[in-house]
Amino acid sequence: MEPLPAAVRIASSVAAALTLLERSVEEVGPRNGFEPLVVSVEQGFARRWLLPRLVRLREETGERDLDLRLENRLQDFVGESIDAAILYGDGVWPGLEASSLFMVRVFPVCSAAFLQAHPLAELTDLYNVPLLRHTHPLWSWPHWFHALGLPPPSNRGMMFDDSSLMLDAAAEGAGVALARDVLVEEDLRSGRLIRPLAAEVESPWGYFFVWRADGPKQARTLSLRDWLRNEALPGGERLSGPT
């Protein structure tokens, strides 16, 4: 079935009217400013990078009602009433706006006890130890080895759909995990995880703040975007106070 030209014009006018109505209700409604700002966040990023910053986020942005949805998928922003998301990918999501937070370096990590029991002096030593794996297609050992000009590993290990849980398993000595640098800063500082090898790969993907350009909570959404972008800067470049 194909709509008639008149039907297309009517649908466009109705969509514009509904958008205007939605924004008008948001602006004049008695709950203005108190509707939750719904943000979908990848689970590992939420737990390891965002969680330690939530208190400062509230204090510095004044955002009083943040509804965080931890999920590893691309959401239906309209159907699920999502205002924004923090996603890992190439920065292109049709129909959505995206602002870069981090590009990512990927490298192996394990516990000190695991390294003592399984010495890793060369990259090829990784072929002989348990490799912890992630279900995300953009985060895999075959990709990593290929980027270094090496054949993919045939050895297997446990698989996870939550990067934070995978890194916790590595810290417990279950094997070697591929870590995104953004997610293991504190683990490396504390020694909970270590880098057994210096090799790393610059990922073609990164973390992006993604939002609807026609969303009804634009001021709050863009305020959160600007705060996150500032927070993502290297420590010496961050602006102090609200952004």
C-alpha positions in Angstrom: 0.0 0.0 0.0 1.2 3.5 -0.8 -0.3 6.7 0.7 -1.8 9.2 -1.6 0.0 12.6 -1.8 -2.8 14.2 0.2 -2.4 11.6 2.9 1.3 12.3 3.1 0.7 16.0 3.5 -1.9 15.4 6.2 0.4 13.0 8.1 3.2 15.6 8.1 0.8 18.3 9.4 -0.5 16.1 12.1 3.0 15.1 13.2 4.0 18.8 13.4 0.9 19.6 15.4 1.4 16.8 17.8 5.0 17.9 18.4 3.9 21.5 19.1 1.2 20.2 21.4 3.7 18.0 23.3 6.1 20.9 23.8 3.3 23.3 24.9 2.1 20.9 27.5 5.7 20.5 28.7 6.1 24.2 29.0 2.9 25.2 30.8 2.0 22.0 32.6 2.0 22.0 36.4 4.7 19.3 36.5 7.0 21.3 34.3 10.6 20.5 35.2 9.6 17.5 37.4 9.0 14.9 34.7 11.9 12.4 34.9 14.7 12.9 32.4 14.9 9.3 31.0 18.4 8.3 30.0 19.4 4.9 28.8 23.0 3.9 29.6 25.1 0.9 28.8 25.4 -1.2 32.0 29.2 -1.3 32.3 29.5 2.4 31.5 26.9 3.3 34.1 28.5 1.3 36.9 32.1 2.1 36.3 32.1 5.7 34.9 28.8 7.3 35.6 28.0 6.0 39.1 30.9 7.7 40.9 29.9 11.0 39.3 26.2 11.0 40.1 26.3 13.2 43.2 28.3 15.9 41.4 26.0 15.6 38.4 23.0 16.4 40.5 24.8 19.2 42.4 26.3 20.9 39.3 23.4 20.5 36.8 20.5 20.9 39.3 18.9 17.8 37.6 16.5 16.6 40.2 14.7 13.7 38.5 17.0 11.5 36.5 15.6 8.1 35.4 18.5 5.9 34.4 17.7 2.8 32.4 20.6 0.3 32.3 20.4 -1.7 29.0 22.7 -2.8 26.3 20.6 -2.0 23.2 19.4 0.7 20.9 16.1 2.0 22.3 12.9 3.2 20.6 13.2 6.7 21.8 9.7 7.7 21.0 7.9 4.4 21.9 9.8 4.0 25.1 9.8 7.7 26.1 13.6 7.8 26.1 15.0 11.4 26.2 18.7 10.5 25.7 21.2 7.6 25.8 24.9 6.9 26.3 25.8 4.4 23.6 28.9 2.7 22.3 29.2 2.8 18.5 30.4 4.7 15.5 28.4 7.9 16.3 25.7 7.3 13.6 22.2 6.5 14.7 19.7 7.5 12.0 17.1 10.0 13.2 19.1 10.9 16.3 21.7 13.5 17.3 25.0 12.3 18.7 27.8 14.1 20.5 31.2 12.3 21.2 32.2 11.8 24.8 35.2 9.4 24.5 37.0 7.5 21.8 38.3 4.3 23.2 41.6 2.3 23.6 41.2 -1.5 24.1 43.7 -3.7 25.9 43.9 -6.9 27.9 43.6 -6.9 31.7 43.7 -9.5 34.4 44.4 -9.9 38.1 47.9 -9.9 39.5 47.3 -13.4 40.9 46.2 -14.7 37.4 49.3 -13.3 35.9 51.5 -14.9 38.5 49.9 -18.3 37.7 49.9 -17.7 33.9 52.9 -15.7 32.8 52.2 -13.6 29.7 55.4 -12.3 28.1 54.2 -12.2 24.5 51.0 -11.6 22.7 50.9 -15.2 21.5 50.8 -16.3 25.1 47.2 -15.2 25.1 46.4 -18.2 22.9 47.0 -20.4 25.9 44.8 -18.9 28.6 41.1 -18.4 29.3 39.8 -15.3 27.4 36.8 -13.7 28.9 34.4 -12.7 26.1 31.7 -10.1 25.6 28.6 -10.6 23.5 28.8 -7.1 22.0 29.9 -7.5 18.3 32.1 -4.4 18.6 34.1 -5.7 21.5 35.7 -9.1 20.6 39.0 -10.8 20.8 39.0 -11.7 17.0 38.6 -7.9 16.2 41.5 -7.1 18.6 43.9 -9.7 17.2 43.0 -8.8 13.6 43.9 -5.2 14.3 47.3 -6.3 15.5 47.8 -8.5 12.4 47.5 -11.7 14.3 45.2 -14.7 13.7 42.1 -14.9 15.9 42.3 -17.1 19.0 40.7 -20.5 19.2 40.7 -20.7 23.0 37.5 -20.0 24.7 36.3 -18.6 28.0 33.2 -17.4 29.8 30.9 -15.0 27.9 29.2 -11.9 29.4 26.6 -9.4 28.2 27.6 -7.0 31.0 31.1 -5.5 30.7 31.3 -4.6 34.4 30.6 -8.2 35.4 33.2 -9.4 32.9 35.8 -7.1 34.4 34.8 -8.2 37.9 35.4 -11.8 36.8 38.8 -10.8 35.5 39.6 -9.2 38.8 38.7 -12.5 40.5 41.2 -14.4 38.4 38.8 -16.0 35.9 40.8 -15.1 32.9 42.0 -12.2 30.7 39.4 -9.6 29.6 39.5 -7.0 26.9 39.0 -3.6 28.6 37.9 -0.3 27.3 40.2 2.2 28.9 37.4 4.4 30.1 36.0 1.6 32.2 39.1 0.5 34.1 40.7 3.7 35.2 40.0 3.1 38.9 40.7 -0.7 38.7 44.2 0.0 37.3 44.9 2.8 39.9 44.0 0.5 42.7 45.8 -2.6 41.3 42.6 -4.6 41.2 43.3 -5.1 37.6 46.7 -4.9 35.8 47.8 -4.7 32.2 49.9 -7.9 31.5 50.9 -6.6 28.0 51.5 -3.2 26.6 49.7 -3.9 23.3 46.5 -1.9 22.7 44.2 -1.0 19.9 42.5 2.3 19.1 38.9 1.4 18.6 37.0 2.9 15.7 34.1 3.3 18.0 33.5 5.3 21.1 30.9 6.5 23.7 28.4 9.0 22.5 25.6 11.0 24.1 22.6 10.5 21.8 19.3 12.3 21.9 16.1 13.3 20.0 16.4 16.6 18.3 12.6 17.0 18.7 12.5 15.8 22.3 10.2 17.6 24.7 12.9 18.2 27.3 15.6 19.8 25.2 16.9 22.3 27.8 17.5 19.6 30.4 18.8 17.1 27.8 21.4 19.6 26.4 22.4 20.6 29.9 23.2 17.0 30.7 25.0 16.6 27.4 27.2 19.6 28.1 28.0 18.4 31.7 29.0 15.0 30.4 31.1 16.4 27.6 33.0 18.6 30.2 33.4 15.7 32.6 34.8 13.5 29.8 37.6 16.0 29.1 41.1 15.1 30.6 41.3 16.2 34.2 43.4 19.3 33.6 41.0 20.6 30.9 37.7 20.3 32.8 35.9 23.4 33.6 35.1 23.8 37.3 31.5 24.1 38.5 28.4 23.9 36.3 28.7 24.0 32.6 
